[in-house]
C-alpha cells in the first residue's frame, strides 16, 4: 500500500493585511490554542507571505492559501482563492 503525497499540503485561511509588494501579499492567520497546564484558551496570530501572481487580493479580503516549494527567502505559500 503506497500513499500518494499529492494532496498533503497544509492549507490556511486568513485576512490580507498588506499588498504593497509586487506579486506578494501578507496574510494574518489567527488561531485559538489551549495552555497545556492551565487549560485557558488564548489567541495567537502569525503573518505569512503568500504568492499572488495575478494581484487579485486586496487588503481586508479573506483568502485561502496552501504550502508550495520555496519561491523566495520568505515565500513558501501560494494563493488558492479569494473568499470575500
N, C-alpha and C positions, 0 to 999 in steps of 0.2 A: 504494500500500500504506500504509494508515493503521493505526498500532498503537494499541490501547486502553490507557489508563492506569488501568484499573480495579483491577488487582492488582499494582501496582508498589510496594507499601508494604513497608518494612523490618519484619522480624519477629525477635524475640529470645526467648531462653529464659533465665530466671534464677530466683533464690531470693528469696522475700519476706523482708525484714529489718525492716519496720515497717508497722503498720496503725493507728497512733494517730489519723490524720487521718480525717475523715468523707469517704467515697466516694473515698479515695485510698490507695494502697499504695506503699511504697518497695521497689524490686526491685534486687538486686545482680546484675550480669552480669559474669562473669569470662571473659576470653579469653586465648589464648596468641598472642604476637607474636614475631617474629624480628628481632633487631637488624640493621640494614642492613649495617653494616660487619663486625661480629664474628660474625654468624650464630648468636648464642646465643639460645635461647628464654627468654622471661620472661613471667610472668603480669601482666595488668593487669585492673583491675576498675573498674566505673562504676555509680553508682546512678541509677536513673530513677524519676520519679514517674509512676505509672500510674493511670488512672481505673478504679475498681472500684465501680460504682454499686450493685450488689447486695450488697456487702460479703461476698463468698464466699471470699476468700483469707485464710488465716491465716499467722502467722509460721512460716517453715520450709517452706512449700509451694513446689513448683516450678510456675512459671506460664509461659505463652506470651502475648506481647503484641505489638501492631503499632502503627505510627505512624498518627496521625489529625490532624485540624485542631487548632489550639491551643485548649485548653479553659480554661486559666488562664495565669498568668505562667510557671509551670514545667511544667505538664502538657501533653504532646503525644503521649501514648501511651494506648492503650485495651486493656484486658484481653480476651484471646480465650478462653482456657480454663485451668483449674487442672489440672496434671498432678501427682498425688500422688507 
